[in-house]
Amino acid sequence: MNKINTKSQRKAYFILKRAFDLLIAFLLSILLAPFLALIALIIKIESKGPILFKQTRIGLHSKPFTMYKFRTMITSAPVNAPSKELLNPEIFMTRNGKIIRMLSIDELPQLINIFKNDMSLIGPRPVIPQETELVELRRELSIDQIKPGVTGLAQVIGRDFLDNQEKARYDQQYSQTMSLWVDFKIVLLTALKIIKREHISH
């Protein structure tokens, strides 16, 4: 599917996008079930606290929702602050949590959010409510009219090293050019970034 130019194309795209999201989430849940169980066991053995980290994020239409991750930090770590804004985020991270986050394994529980229709596989990365500048920029540019994603254009271009203006610009670029082909390319680029461990500050 090429660039979306009409309302009917946009409707068809979102229907297909949702179908692919559910299919991929279902297949990954089945294929990765033993691996996910192993990660959960490692987290539980290493430190006290829940296996999953739950955090409020801003999603479709700027409404909050609960996003799930594997917990990579100790329970006393700040909850409502991005890791990049902490002076020494490493002191809060568990030993295995560093590896889990470095390989982006902590993002896998967001398959739950895909099933719940809170998120898509591809879309603007959801932020916490305290990131008011980016939340407002997305609202002004109508970026909040599409579901947030597990990964997105800004993530494959710069991720942690982009400022809010740059993130909003790339989010807007995605919203204006999104298609199944664009989504497919972002999936491939995401896999490449994870393998090469690029643009990850923490």
BELFENKA-V802665 format. One record per run of one state. SS is the DSSP state (H for helix, E for strand, L for the rest). FROM is the first residue (numbers start at 1). TO is the last residue. If there is no record, write none. Layout:
ss = [SS;SS]
from = [FROM;FROM]
to = [TO;TO]
This chain:
ss = [L;H;L;H;L;E;L;H;L;E;L;E;L;H;L;H;E;L;H;L;H;L;H;L;E;L;E;L;H;L;H;L;E;L;H;L;H;L;H;L;H;L]
from = [1;7;32;33;47;52;59;60;63;64;71;73;74;83;86;89;93;94;95;103;105;108;110;116;119;123;127;128;132;141;143;146;148;152;153;158;159;162;164;178;180;197]
to = [6;31;32;46;51;58;59;62;63;70;72;73;82;85;88;92;93;94;102;104;107;109;115;118;122;126;127;131;140;142;145;147;151;152;157;158;161;163;177;179;196;202]
